[in-house]
Every structure is written in structure tokens, then in C-alpha cells.
Amino acid sequence: MTLGTPLAALAQQSVTLKFHTFMAPMSNVWLTMHKPWMEKVEKDSGGRIKFEAYPAMQLGGTPVQLYDQARDGVVDIIWTLPANTAGRFPRIEVFELPFMMNNAEATSKAYWEYFQTQCPDEFKETQVLALHVHGPGMFHSASKQIKSVADLKGMKVRGPTRQITKMLGSVGATPVGMPLPQIPDALSKGTIEACVIPWEVVPSVKVHELTKFHSEFDNTAGALYTTTFVMAMNKAKYEGLAPDLKKVIDANSGLATSGWLGKTQQGNDPAGRKAAVDRGNTIYQFTAAQREEFVKLSANIDDEWVADMDKRGFRGKALLDSARALIAKHGKG
């Protein structure tokens, strides 16, 4: 055996990675974010990294179990909402507080930098590849137009995470927490009367067909809410990659990839909105005064989060100030 053989063998090492998520195979997230990301990694690796791609929880389990599937090596890479497991990753919930963001690309970059600088141990059981948020969240209702805080009184509204369900409660709604794939069934059965999601995801869960009314904010002064996402890899799988393949993964991870995911997701909002318009649904935009009422009523959510962080031994106010400063910094870019 020549001395070159082991190196040559190492250079040829290839790997197949299982990518698992709850998003539907026809969703914008799957078609414009997940698939292009996998294709780019395959191309950059000269075909030596290959993917087995599983949308819609095809490998089993529930959306709540995805993060642990990556941690435990059941799958190699996942994309999910950290807040599916309420309170487990508390420091990154800062980005889900009311009226924090107005631009998904800037907020996604801020989220990545915040993770690196403020809480690098938040996802310590996995190798984090990217962190991002979606475009502005808004109301979609089945039988009644939401034009003010008063219209939400007692209305059963789905929220994705504990901070967002708290916000819904603060403005008078009856919050119902549930993962995205459960929305169509809950709307059709009347378990919920409305939901909050961004425009881009509307077609994939048929919300434009199951609701007639949509209420959005002018987002120049901040969106009602956004949701945080994590794309993470099994640590042992990452560390076992050949050095050059690790570099390929690294080059498709981090700040730029996080920003791209946020930008791409928000970029799909107009198509989701158009689906509602084409169906003849009614879209209402809150006035500045109505928006202020939402801001005022939900302001206590920030204070509660800060107090919760302090109780856990984290500096809540410093974390909140840092997130706000980073959103402003990346928003100038």
C-alpha cells in the first residue's frame, strides 16, 4: 500500500444524511429553502454528501420530537421550532416577543449573532447549522373579521409557541397552542376560530380556503410576532465527517445561511397573500391607532419574559437589549 492510499481513501469518503422535518412536501419552506439548501451542499461536496429527504414527519414521531431525533441520531439533520418544547430553549424566545421584528433577513442574522454571543450553549446537544425567523405573523379568521382588539375577545386563536399564545391571551383571545400541521383539522372542526401564521405558509395548510378574513399590520413599525426556527445536525455525525466535507457543511451554515433562510421565507409572503386575494377573501389592515392598542396590551409580555430569565439565572434585560440592538444593527445592512 502506498503512503498516498489512506489520504486518497479519506478524500473519497462520502456520506448520506437523513433530513427530517414536519413541513409538507408542497410547502414553500420545503421547495424554496430546504431542497435548495440540500442541493447546494450536494453540489459543493462534488456529490460526496447526499441526502435522504423526509418532509411531513415521514420518518415518524411528532414535530415536538424533531430536535431530540437529531440529538439522539435517529436522523442526521432536522428543521423545527425550538419553542415546540415550551421553555426548553428560553433565551431565544426573545425574538418571538410582540413587535420585535419587521424584517426576517435582518432578524435572522440578529438571531444567529445573539446565539453566538449571548447563549452559545442553548442548543449544546446538537451542531447548529442555521437559525432564522419567518416574515410578519398575522390573523386569519374563519367567520369574523378581526378589526380591533375588541373583536378578539373570547375568540379561540391558534398560536405556535408559548410567547405567542401569551401575547394572544394579553389581547383578549382564548389562545390554543398547536403545531402547524394541526391547523386545517382544527379550523374545519371549529376547535379554533382563527390562527396566526405568516402569509407564506397559508397555501400549504389551506388557510385561504378554510378562512375568509385576514388582518395584517403595517410592518414598518414592527410585526405582531415572528417564530424562531433551528436547523441542527447530530453532533457525532458532524464530527465524524471528513475534514473537507465538514468545511462544506460549515460554508452552508451560520450567519449568511440564516439570513438567506429568513429572506427566502419572507419572500414567499406575497404569493401566500395572492392566494387569499384570488379566492376573494377580505384583507384588513389595522390602523396606527389600532396597532398601538395591541402594542400597549402586549407590552407586559416583554416584562414577564425578562422576569422569567432572571429567575432562571440569566440577565433578562441585557438579553432583551442585546436582541433589539442586533436587529437594529442587521436592519441597517
C-alpha positions as CSV (number, residue, x, y, z in Angstrom):
1,M,0.0,0.0,0.0
2,T,1.5,3.4,-0.9
3,L,1.6,6.2,1.5
4,G,-1.0,8.1,-0.5
5,T,-3.7,5.5,-0.2
6,P,-5.2,6.4,3.2
7,L,-5.4,10.1,2.2
8,A,-6.9,9.2,-1.2
9,A,-9.4,7.0,0.6
10,L,-10.2,9.8,3.0
11,A,-10.6,12.3,0.2
12,Q,-13.2,10.0,-1.4
13,Q,-15.2,9.5,1.8
14,S,-18.9,10.1,1.1
15,V,-21.9,10.2,3.3
16,T,-25.7,10.1,3.1
17,L,-27.6,12.3,5.6
18,K,-31.2,12.0,6.6
19,F,-33.0,15.3,6.7
20,H,-36.3,15.3,8.6
21,T,-39.0,18.0,9.2
22,F,-42.7,18.5,9.6
23,M,-43.2,20.8,6.7
24,A,-45.3,19.5,3.8
25,P,-43.6,18.4,0.6
26,M,-45.6,21.1,-1.4
27,S,-44.8,23.9,1.2
28,N,-42.7,26.9,0.2
29,V,-40.3,26.2,3.1
30,W,-39.6,22.7,1.7
31,L,-39.5,23.7,-2.0
32,T,-37.6,27.0,-1.8
33,M,-35.5,26.6,1.4
34,H,-34.8,23.0,2.4
35,K,-34.5,21.4,-1.1
36,P,-32.2,24.2,-2.5
37,W,-30.0,24.1,0.6
38,M,-29.6,20.3,0.3
39,E,-28.9,20.6,-3.5
40,K,-26.2,23.2,-2.8
41,V,-24.5,21.1,-0.2
42,E,-24.6,18.1,-2.6
43,K,-23.1,20.2,-5.4
44,D,-20.5,21.9,-3.2
45,S,-19.3,18.5,-2.0
46,G,-19.0,17.1,-5.5
47,G,-21.8,14.7,-4.8
48,R,-20.0,13.2,-1.8
49,I,-22.7,14.4,0.6
50,K,-26.0,13.0,-0.4
51,F,-29.4,13.5,1.3
52,E,-32.4,11.3,2.0
53,A,-35.0,14.0,2.3
54,Y,-38.1,13.4,4.5
55,P,-40.8,16.1,4.8
56,A,-44.1,15.7,6.7
57,M,-42.6,13.6,9.5
58,Q,-42.2,10.7,7.1
59,L,-39.7,9.0,9.5
60,G,-42.2,9.0,12.3
61,G,-42.7,10.8,15.5
62,T,-44.2,14.2,16.1
63,P,-42.9,17.8,15.3
64,V,-42.2,18.1,19.1
65,Q,-39.7,15.2,18.9
66,L,-37.7,16.5,16.0
67,Y,-34.9,18.2,17.9
68,D,-34.3,15.1,20.0
69,Q,-34.3,13.0,16.9
70,A,-31.2,15.0,15.8
71,R,-29.7,14.9,19.3
72,D,-30.1,11.1,19.5
73,G,-29.0,10.3,16.0
74,V,-32.4,8.9,14.9
75,V,-31.9,11.3,12.0
76,D,-29.0,13.5,10.9
77,I,-30.4,16.9,10.3
78,I,-33.7,18.5,11.4
79,W,-35.6,21.8,10.9
80,T,-38.1,22.7,13.6
81,L,-39.4,25.3,16.0
82,P,-37.3,25.2,19.2
83,A,-40.4,26.5,21.0
84,N,-42.3,23.3,20.2
85,T,-40.9,22.2,23.6
86,A,-42.1,25.1,25.7
87,G,-39.5,26.6,28.0
88,R,-36.6,24.3,26.9
89,F,-34.7,27.0,24.9
90,P,-35.9,30.1,26.8
91,R,-33.3,32.6,25.8
92,I,-34.0,32.5,22.1
93,E,-37.7,33.2,22.7
94,V,-36.7,36.9,22.9
95,F,-37.2,37.0,19.1
96,E,-40.8,35.9,19.5
97,L,-41.8,38.7,21.7
98,P,-44.5,41.1,20.3
99,F,-43.5,43.7,17.8
100,M,-39.8,42.8,18.0
101,M,-39.1,42.3,14.2
102,N,-40.1,43.8,10.9
103,N,-37.6,42.1,8.5
104,A,-36.9,38.4,8.6
105,E,-33.5,38.6,7.0
106,A,-32.1,41.1,9.5
107,T,-33.8,39.4,12.4
108,S,-32.5,36.0,11.4
109,K,-28.9,37.4,11.2
110,A,-29.5,39.0,14.6
111,Y,-30.8,35.7,16.0
112,W,-27.6,33.9,14.8
113,E,-25.3,36.5,16.3
114,Y,-27.3,36.6,19.5
115,F,-26.9,32.8,19.8
116,Q,-23.2,33.0,19.2
117,T,-22.6,35.9,21.7
118,Q,-25.3,35.5,24.3
119,C,-26.3,31.9,24.6
120,P,-23.9,29.6,22.7
121,D,-24.9,26.7,25.0
122,E,-28.7,27.0,24.2
123,F,-28.6,24.1,21.6
124,K,-25.5,22.4,23.0
125,E,-26.7,18.8,22.3
126,T,-26.5,19.4,18.5
127,Q,-24.4,21.1,15.9
128,V,-26.5,24.2,14.9
129,L,-26.4,24.9,11.2
130,A,-28.8,27.9,10.9
131,L,-31.2,29.9,12.9
132,H,-33.9,32.1,11.4
133,V,-37.4,33.6,11.7
134,H,-40.3,33.9,9.3
135,G,-42.0,37.1,7.9
136,P,-44.6,39.0,9.8
137,G,-47.2,37.0,11.5
138,M,-50.9,38.0,11.3
139,F,-54.5,36.9,11.9
140,H,-56.6,34.6,9.7
141,S,-60.2,34.0,10.8
142,A,-63.0,31.8,9.6
143,S,-66.2,33.7,10.3
144,K,-65.5,37.1,11.6
145,Q,-63.2,39.9,10.5
146,I,-60.7,41.0,13.2
147,K,-60.5,44.8,13.0
148,S,-59.6,45.6,16.6
149,V,-58.6,44.1,20.0
150,A,-62.3,44.0,20.9
151,D,-63.0,41.6,18.1
152,L,-60.6,39.0,19.6
153,K,-62.5,38.8,22.9
154,G,-63.0,35.1,23.8
155,M,-62.1,34.0,20.2
156,K,-60.2,30.7,20.1
157,V,-57.0,31.5,18.2
158,R,-54.2,29.1,17.5
159,G,-50.7,30.2,18.4
160,P,-47.4,28.3,17.6
161,T,-45.3,28.9,20.8
162,R,-45.7,29.9,24.5
163,Q,-44.7,33.5,24.0
164,I,-47.2,33.9,21.1
165,T,-50.0,32.2,23.0
166,K,-49.3,34.6,25.9
167,M,-49.4,37.5,23.6
168,L,-52.8,36.3,22.2
169,G,-54.1,36.0,25.8
170,S,-52.9,39.5,26.6
171,V,-55.0,41.0,23.8
172,G,-58.2,39.1,24.9
173,A,-58.2,36.0,22.7
174,T,-58.5,32.4,24.1
175,P,-55.1,31.0,23.0
176,V,-54.8,27.5,21.7
177,G,-51.3,26.2,21.2
178,M,-50.8,23.6,18.4
179,P,-48.2,22.7,15.8
180,L,-48.8,23.9,12.2
181,P,-49.9,20.6,10.7
182,Q,-52.9,20.5,13.0
183,I,-54.4,23.8,11.9
184,P,-56.5,22.6,8.9
185,D,-58.3,20.0,11.0
186,A,-58.8,22.4,13.9
187,L,-60.3,25.1,11.7
188,S,-62.6,22.7,9.8
189,K,-63.9,21.3,13.1
190,G,-64.2,24.6,14.8
191,T,-61.7,23.7,17.5
192,I,-60.2,27.1,16.7
193,E,-61.9,30.1,15.0
194,A,-58.7,31.8,13.8
195,C,-54.9,31.3,13.7
196,V,-51.8,33.4,13.5
197,I,-49.3,32.4,10.8
198,P,-47.3,34.4,8.2
199,W,-48.7,34.7,4.6
200,E,-46.2,32.3,3.1
201,V,-47.4,29.2,4.9
202,V,-51.1,29.9,4.1
203,P,-51.4,27.8,0.9
204,S,-49.6,24.7,2.4
205,V,-52.2,24.4,5.2
206,K,-55.1,25.6,3.0
207,V,-55.8,28.5,5.4
208,H,-57.0,30.7,2.5
209,E,-59.7,28.0,1.8
210,L,-60.6,27.5,5.5
211,T,-60.8,31.2,6.4
212,K,-62.5,34.2,4.8
213,F,-60.8,37.0,6.6
214,H,-57.2,38.1,7.1
215,S,-56.0,41.0,9.3
216,E,-52.4,42.4,8.9
217,F,-50.3,45.1,10.3
218,D,-48.3,47.8,8.5
219,N,-44.9,46.3,9.5
220,T,-42.8,49.4,9.2
221,A,-43.1,49.7,12.9
222,G,-42.6,46.1,13.8
223,A,-44.6,42.9,13.1
224,L,-47.2,41.4,15.5
225,Y,-44.8,38.5,16.0
226,T,-42.5,36.0,14.4
227,T,-41.4,32.5,15.2
228,T,-37.9,31.1,15.6
229,F,-36.6,28.1,13.7
230,V,-33.5,25.9,14.1
231,M,-31.7,23.7,11.6
232,A,-29.5,21.4,13.6
233,M,-27.3,18.3,12.9
234,N,-26.4,15.3,15.1
235,K,-23.1,16.2,16.7
236,A,-21.4,12.9,16.3
237,K,-22.4,12.7,12.6
238,Y,-21.0,16.2,12.0
239,E,-17.8,15.5,13.9
240,G,-17.3,12.2,12.0
241,L,-17.3,13.9,8.6
242,A,-14.1,14.0,6.6
243,P,-12.4,17.5,7.2
244,D,-13.2,18.7,3.7
245,L,-16.9,17.7,4.0
246,K,-17.1,19.4,7.3
247,K,-15.9,22.5,5.5
248,V,-18.8,22.2,3.0
249,I,-21.3,22.0,5.8
250,D,-19.7,24.9,7.6
251,A,-19.8,27.0,4.4
252,N,-23.5,26.4,4.2
253,S,-24.2,27.2,7.9
254,G,-24.0,30.3,10.0
255,L,-24.9,34.0,9.6
256,A,-25.3,34.2,5.8
257,T,-27.3,30.9,5.6
258,S,-29.5,32.1,8.5
259,G,-30.1,35.4,6.7
260,W,-30.8,33.6,3.4
261,L,-33.4,31.3,5.0
262,G,-35.2,34.3,6.6
263,K,-35.1,36.4,3.4
264,T,-36.4,33.4,1.3
265,Q,-39.2,32.6,3.7
266,Q,-40.4,36.2,3.9
267,G,-40.0,36.5,0.1
268,N,-42.8,33.9,-0.2
269,D,-45.3,36.1,1.6
270,P,-46.7,37.8,-1.5
271,A,-47.6,34.5,-3.1
272,G,-49.4,33.4,0.0
273,R,-51.3,36.7,0.2
274,K,-52.2,36.4,-3.5
275,A,-53.8,33.0,-2.8
276,A,-56.2,34.7,-0.4
277,V,-56.9,37.6,-2.8
278,D,-57.6,35.3,-5.7
279,R,-60.1,33.5,-3.6
280,G,-62.0,36.7,-2.9
281,N,-61.1,36.7,0.8
282,T,-61.2,40.0,2.7
283,I,-57.9,41.5,3.9
284,Y,-58.0,44.2,6.6
285,Q,-55.0,46.4,7.6
286,F,-55.0,47.7,11.2
287,T,-54.7,51.5,11.6
288,A,-51.8,53.0,13.5
289,A,-54.2,53.6,16.5
290,Q,-55.4,50.0,16.5
291,R,-51.8,48.8,16.3
292,E,-51.0,50.9,19.4
293,E,-53.7,49.2,21.3
294,F,-52.1,45.8,20.5
295,V,-48.7,47.2,21.5
296,K,-50.0,48.6,24.8
297,L,-51.9,45.4,25.8
298,S,-49.0,43.1,25.0
299,A,-46.2,45.2,26.5
300,N,-46.3,43.1,29.7
301,I,-45.1,40.0,27.8
302,D,-41.6,41.5,27.5
303,D,-41.5,42.2,31.3
304,E,-42.7,38.7,32.0
305,W,-40.0,37.2,29.8
306,V,-37.3,39.3,31.4
307,A,-38.5,38.2,34.9
308,D,-38.6,34.6,33.8
309,M,-35.0,34.8,32.5
310,D,-33.8,36.5,35.8
311,K,-35.5,33.6,37.7
312,R,-33.5,31.1,35.6
313,G,-30.3,32.9,36.4
314,F,-29.9,34.8,33.1
315,R,-29.8,38.5,32.7
316,G,-33.1,39.1,31.2
317,K,-32.9,42.9,30.5
318,A,-29.4,42.5,29.0
319,L,-30.6,39.7,26.7
320,L,-33.6,41.8,25.5
321,D,-31.4,44.8,24.9
322,S,-28.9,42.7,23.0
323,A,-31.6,41.2,20.7
324,R,-33.0,44.7,20.0
325,A,-29.6,46.2,19.2
326,L,-28.7,43.3,16.9
327,I,-32.0,43.5,15.0
328,A,-31.3,47.3,14.5
329,K,-27.7,46.6,13.5
330,H,-28.5,44.0,10.9
331,G,-31.5,46.0,9.7
332,K,-29.2,48.8,8.6
333,G,-27.3,46.4,6.3
